[in-house]
Amino acid sequence: MPTPHPKLPSIQPKLPSIGTWLPSIGTWLPPIPGLHRRDPEHRYWLGDVSFPISVTGVIGYLKTDYAMDRIEATRATWEPRGNTVHRALELMMLTTKGAPRTIEQVRHDIAELGALAIGDYSDWIQPLLEHDRWHQLQIIASERPTCCLKRRVAGTFDVAYIDEDGRRILADLKSLGSESSSTYSTAAQLGGYTALEATWGNHYDAGQTIWCRPGSTTFSPLYSLQECRTAWAGAWATFKARASEPGFVS
């Protein structure tokens, strides 16, 4: 007997009623041809062009030495959690939101997602995947690499979608260690990605942070495009100032 196709959730996003650009259901942004990241050095390339700094790297220059020391000291805790949560969201997007995938790819992704959903970080993953908000959004990108050739900056953002009001939103997923963990502004990071995307003709109306905690997931209020771009301009200016210092290494 033939192997049955995997049963996927029936999700019908509410189409936006306004907007100057509206892809159809199942239409994701096409990838930037040739753009890829080489690991373990985490360096992006577009053909023979390398990108010496990422959006995350630029944002890092806004942090104090104390903050960077704390980040490194706790890496063993937050890094595997963050990687796992991000992977689970990506798999959910790929299998239920119209991404171009083969049946074999979908089968593999569903199996991996099922394992993650009951794994060590299930308290974070299940509320994230089951949030009602996903039924109201049309996904157009997930874990999308992007870049700016002029400034030689690249990076990968977490997700982009169109909401029920037709707004194109670029979002960043953050995992927090507990229900009481504090949130913070991600406007600069979101602004960086929107600036990179604009060089490829992909424009967004706002940014948003998705806060994933054990037991709950929340969507932040929208950041305006101006707020994101202003924050990114400040981050870029700080990076360039540091880059001009003797002995600077990116």
Secondary structure as UniProt FT lines:
FT   TURN            25..26
FT   TURN            33..34
FT   STRAND          35..38
FT   TURN            39..42
FT   STRAND          43..46
FT   TURN            47..48
FT   STRAND          49..51
FT   STRAND          53..54
FT   HELIX           55..60
FT   TURN            61..62
FT   HELIX           65..73
FT   HELIX           75..96
FT   HELIX           103..117
FT   TURN            120..121
FT   HELIX           122..129
FT   HELIX           132..136
FT   STRAND          138..148
FT   TURN            149..152
FT   STRAND          153..162
FT   TURN            164..165
FT   STRAND          168..175
FT   TURN            179..180
FT   HELIX           187..198
FT   TURN            199..201
FT   STRAND          206..213
FT   TURN            214..215
FT   STRAND          216..219
FT   STRAND          223..224
FT   HELIX           225..243
FT   TURN            246..247
//
